[in-house]
Amino acid sequence: MTKDSLQTPLGNFRWTICGLLFFATTVNYLDRAVLSLLKPELSGTFGWTESDYGNISACFTLVYAISMVFAGRIIDKLGTKLGFHIAIAFWSVGAIIHAYSVPMGEWAHNTLALVGITVFPISVLGFMIARAVLAIGEAGNFPAAIKTTAEYFPKKERSFATGIFNSGANVGAILAPLTVPWLAVNWGWQSAFMLVGAIGFIWMIFWQIFYERPDQQKRLSKEELAYIRNNPDEVVSDESIEVKTSWFKLLQYRQTWAFAFGKFMTDGVWWFYLFWLPAYLASNYQVTGTALTWPLAVLYTIAMVGSIVGGAFPKYFINKGYTAYDGRMRAMLVIALFPLIVLLAQPLGHAGFWAPILLIGIGAAAHQAWSANIFTTVSDMFPKKAVASAVGIGGMAGGIGGFIINKSAGALFDFYKSIDAIYTGYAIMFAFCAMAYLLAWSVMKLLVPKYKPITDL
């Protein structure tokens, strides 16, 4: 038995909050995955090229990047409860209006034509508008969730809690191929966006009922609150006092740049998997529609295991006496080695798609393990009042990385498709996905070699 298990029962309400974060993250990724699953059908309907789809995906990541830095600031200012409500309401509306993308595209096309700008086809413009609205709302999820985790969990449990709620990304990605193709086949592609988008409004009811700041939470026992706050090396501030943290002040710290670079290098990998794997299976193996269900469900199930196991992994080093940050960085180095297996995805893919699916699944699991830990480095080093703002800056960097990946992928695939060598385009992208984590870890370690909490904010 562990030392904690021998204590007086503390209560487990903090895990109820973690469950709500898991649900929100599941909805978040379910909403953003719908388009990728419908990409083959929509490309045929509207005549999209790979670059057209790349522009739609890149629009999401660019707007997400810009919105992340503001989302973090807004969450810190409004508080977690109201900020999360606004975010999920906004992205649920964004998901639903995808069903009306063509009328929006016609309006945008006519408006831009008045000033002589007609860059994108009408359908592409419409989906870009819908993706932009979705991105603005979805940018609030992780700043709010990480801030909530810092509020409700002691440091030694934060990466595990983050791994659990972050596994919602995989559950969303699993549920999407199980539901979206069926909805599209039976009720039309518009229904998939509308029904999936409406789920977020259900979550808002539970968030309103169960969430309050820990110091105001009546469902939290005094013992559990004391356990949550048992962080001897953490700078504690009065939660009842409204605080304002300058972005420019945060950018003066190496810790901010380490987190931002780690996100810049690796967030795009996950988005590449999420947005392009259905297209990969369609173009390389002619797998589309409901046939996508099982390969993608298997892949993201593997990724879900990685998120939970990876979130718990740093505790091995922390129990050996390392600080939370130093233990996390050691765990992240081990995790960064696993994506290298993705280099084998194309060479072993000639016999069928299951070998690439399993190998990419391991890479996706490593990403989720990495993500659970890199997010938690923020709450390791920053005071709670600045956590959401710091996460927002890192999220912006990750969104910029995702924008570059999506634009590059679209152009790369169009080029190699034109010379009947789409296989080579995917091989190049998988090579980047394999090596990004080791490069990210090396720079992060160079910037912050040892645990150094920020105490002067």
N, C-alpha and C positions, 0 to 999 in steps of 0.2 A: 504493500500500500504506500502511496505517496504521502508526503507531509501534509499536503492540502486536504487529502481525504480523511485525515485523522482529526481535523478541526471541526468545531461546531458547524452544522450545516449553514451555508451562507445564503442559499437561494440561487435560482438560476434564471432570474428574469432577464439578465443581460443576453442570454441565448435566444429569448423571444425577440429581442431587438435585432439580433443577428439574423433570425429567420425572416424578419421584415426586409432587411437589407438584401438577403438572398432572393426574395420574391421580386423586389424592385429590379435587381440586376438581371434576373431571368426575363422579366418583361422588357427591359432595356434592350437586351440582345435578340430577343424574339422579334421585336419591332424592326430592328435594323437588318435582320437576316432575311426578311421577306423578299426584298428586291433581288438579292442574289439568286434565290431559288426560282424566281420567275424570269430571270434574265434570258434564258433561251427562248421562252415563249414571247416575251416582250420584244426581244431583238428581231424575231421573225415578224411580229405584228407591225412594228414601227420601222424596221429596216436599219437598226443600229449597227454600227461598226464596233470593233473592240475599243476604239478610241472614244466613241460616243459613250459607251458604258463606263469607260475609265474616267471620262469627264464628269459623269453623274456621281460616281463613287468619290472622285476627288473633290467635288463640291461639298459632299458631306464632311469629309475629313478636314477640309480647309475651314469651313464654318465652325466645325467642332473645335478645331484648334484655337480659333479666335475666341469662341464662346467660353472655352474652358477657363481662361484666365479671369474673365469677368464672372463666370459662375462661382469660382472659388471665393472671390471677393464678396459676391452677393450672399453666398451661404454664410460666410463669416459675419456679415452685417445683419442679415435678417434672422439668423439662427437656423438651426437644422430643421426644425419642424415646418415652418412656413416655406423655407427655401426648397425643401424636398417636394412639398405640395405643388409649388409653382412649376418646378422642373418637370415632374411626371405629367402634370396636366398639359403642359406645352408640348412634350414629345408625343403624348397620346393623340393630340389633335394633329400633329405633324404626320404621324403614321396614317391616320385616317384620310387625310387629304391627298395621299398618293392616288387614291381611287379617282380623284378629279384632276389628275395631272394634265390631261390633254386640254381641257378648257383653260386651265391656268397658263399652259404653254401658249395657247392662241392669244390670250390677253397680253402676256409678256412679249410675244413676238410682234404684235401690233403696236404696242407701246414703244418698243425699241426701234421698230421700223420708222417711227416718226422722226427719230434723230439719226437715221441711216445706219443703225447697228442691226445686223441679222446674222449673227455668228453661228448660232446653234439651231438645229431643227426644232420644230414646235414641241414634239414629244419630249425631246431631251431637255428643253427649257423648263417644261412643266415638271418633270421629275427632279430637276435640279432645285426648283423652288421648294418642292415637298421635302427633299432631302435636307435642304437648309433649315427649314422649320424643325424637322426632326432632330437635327444636330444641335440646334440651340437649346432645346429641352434636354436632350440626352447628356449634354455637357455637365449638367448639374448632378448626375448620379454619383460619380466617384468622389468629387469633393465632399458631397454630403455624407456618403457612406463612410469614407475614411475619417471624417470628423466625428461621426457617430461612434465609430469603433474606438477612437481615442477617448471619447467621453465615457464609454460603457465597459471598457476592458483594460486591465493592467497590461503593462508592456509585454510581459511574458506570454500573454494569450492573444495579443493583437494580430500577429501574422497568421495564427490558426483561424481566428475569427474572420480575418480578411480572406483567407483561403476558402473558408466555407461560403461566405457571401459571394466571393468572386467566382466560385464554381457555378453560380447562377448563370454566368455567361455561357457556360457549356450546356446547361440545362435548356436555356433559351435556344441555343444552336441545335440541340437535339430535338426539341419540340417542333422547331420550325419545319424541318423536312418531314416530320410525321404528320403535320397538319396542313401546311401551306399548299403543297401540290394537290392534295385531295380537295381542299376548298376551291382551288383554281379550276380543277377539272369539273367539279360538280356545280359550283355556284358562280364561276367566273373569277378572273384575277382580281377584280375590284373588291370582291368580298373578303379576300385574304387580308388586304390592307385594313379594311374597315373593322372586321371582327377582332383581329389580333390587336389593333390599335386601341380598341375599347377596353381591353383588360386592365390597363393602367388606372382607370377610374375606380375599379374595385379595390385596388391596393390603397388608394387614398383614404378609403373608409377605415381600414385597419390602422394606418399610420396616425390618423386623427385620434383614434381610440387609445392606442397603446404608447405613443411616444410622448415623453416629456423630458426635459433636461434632468440628469441624474439627481441634482440637488432638489428638484421639485417632484420627483417620481414617487408617487405613493405606493406603487407596487414593488419598490426596491427596498429591501430590508437594510437596516443600519449596518449590519455585518457585511452584507454584499457591497454596499457603497464604500465601506472602509477597505474592503478587499480590492475593489476597482482602483481606489486611490493609493494603493500601497506601491508607490513607485519612487523609491528614495532618491534616484538621480534625475528626477523630472522636475522642471520648473513649473510650479503650480501658480495659477492665477485665479482670481475670483470670477467664477462663471457668471455671476449676476451682473458684472460690469461690462458694458458695451465697449469693445475695443476696435481699433482700426490699425491695420498693419500695412505699411507702404510697400507697394510692389518694388519700388526702387531700392528700398531698404533690404528686402529679401534677396534681390539680385546682387547684393554686395557679399553674399555668403557663398563659399565653395559648396556647401551642402545643397544649396538650391541648384547650382549648375550640375552637380553630380547626378541628382535626381532627374533633372531635365534632360541631360544627355542620355541617361539610361532609357528614359521614355522615348526620346527621339529615335534612337536606334532600334527599338524593339516593338513599339506599338504598331508600326506599319506592318510588321510580320503577321500579327494576329489579324489585322484588318485584311491583309492579302488573303489569308486562309478563309476568312469569313465571306469576303466579297467575290473571290475568284475561284474557289474550289468547285462550286457547281459548274462554272464555265469550263474549268479544267477537265472535269469528268465528261462534260458534253462534247468538247472538242477532241479530246484524246481517246475517249472510250464510247462515245455516243450514248451516254447515260443521262437521261433527262426525266422530267416529270416525277411521277411517283417512284420510279426506279432509283432516284437519288436518296430515298428514305433511309435504307439500311446502311450504305457506306458512310453517309454523313453522320447518322446516329451512332455508329460504332466509333468513328473518329472522335466525336465530341464527348462520348462516354469516357474514352481514354483520357481526354483532356481534363475532364471533371475529376478523375482520380488524381491527376497530377496537381490540380489546384489544392485539393484537401491535404494530400500527403506533403506537397511542397510547403504549404503553410505551417505544418507541424514540424518540418525538418529542422529549422533553426534551434528548436528547443533542445536538440541533442547537444549542440555546442554551448548553448546557454547553461545547461545543467553541468557542463564541464568547467564553468567559471567565466566564460567570455561575457562581455557586455552584450545586450540585446543586438546592438548594431553590428558589432564585430562577429557575433555568431551568425547573424543574418548574411553578412558578406561572405563568410566561409560557405554557407549553404548555397548561396547564389553562384559561387564559382563552380561547385559540383553540378548545379542545375544547368549552367551555361554550356557544359560539355554535351549534354544529351541532344540538343538540336543538330549536332554534326551528323547525326544519322540520316537527316533529311537529304544529305548529299547523295544517298543511294536510291532515292525515290524514283528518279527517271531511269537510271541504269537497270533497276530491277522491275521496271514497270512494263516490259514488253509482253509478259505472259498474261497480263490482266491488271485490273485496278486495285486489287486487294493488297498487294505488296506496298504500293505507294500510300494507300489509305492508312495502313498500320504504321508505316514509317513516319508519315506526316502527323499521324495521331500522337506519336511519341514526341515529336517536335512541338505540337500544340500543347501537350501536357506539360512539357518543360516551360513553355511560355507562360502558362497559367501559374505554375509554381513560382516562376520568376516574378510575375505580376503581383502575386500575393505578398511577396517579400519586398519588392521595390517600393510598393505603396507604403509599407509599414516603416521603411527607413525614415519617412517624413515624420511620423509620430514619435519615432525614436529620438529625433534631433531637434524638432521644432516644438515650441510651446503650443498648447491646444488652440489658443486664440489665432495662430497663424497657419494651422494645419491645412484648412480648406484652401487658403490663398496659395500656399506652396504647392499643393496638389494641382491647383488650377494652372500654375505656371508650367509644371511638368506635363500636365495634360495638353497644354497648348503645344509644347515641344513635340509630344507624341503625335498630335494631330498634324503638325507640319510634316513629320516623318511619314505619316500615313498618306498625306496628300502627294508627296513625292513618289511614294511607292505606287499609288493608284494611277497617277499620270504616266509614270514610266512603264508600268505593266501594260496599259492600254496601247501605248505607242509601240512597245516592244512586240506585243502579240500581233498587232496589225502588220508590222514589218515582216516578222517571220512567217505569218500566214500567207503573205504575198509571194513568198518564195517556197511555200509548201514545207515549212520547217518549224511549225508551231511548237514542236517538241523541244527545240533548242531554246525558244523563249522561256518556256517553263523551267528548263534546266538552269538558266541564268538566275531566274527569280528564286528558285529553291536554294541555290548556292548562297545567295545573300541571306535568306531566312536561316540557313544553317550556321552562319558565322557571325551574325549580328550580336549575339549575346556575349561572346567572349570579348569582342571589341568594346562593347558597352561596359562590361565589368572592369576591364583594364583601365578605362578612363575614369570610371567612378572611384576605383581604388586609388588612382593617382591623385585625384582631387581631394579625397577624404580618406587618408590611409588608416586612421584610427577613430574610434568613437569620440565625437566632440559636439556635445549638445549646445544649442544656441541659448544664451542666457540674457541677452541684452535687447530683446525686442519688447 
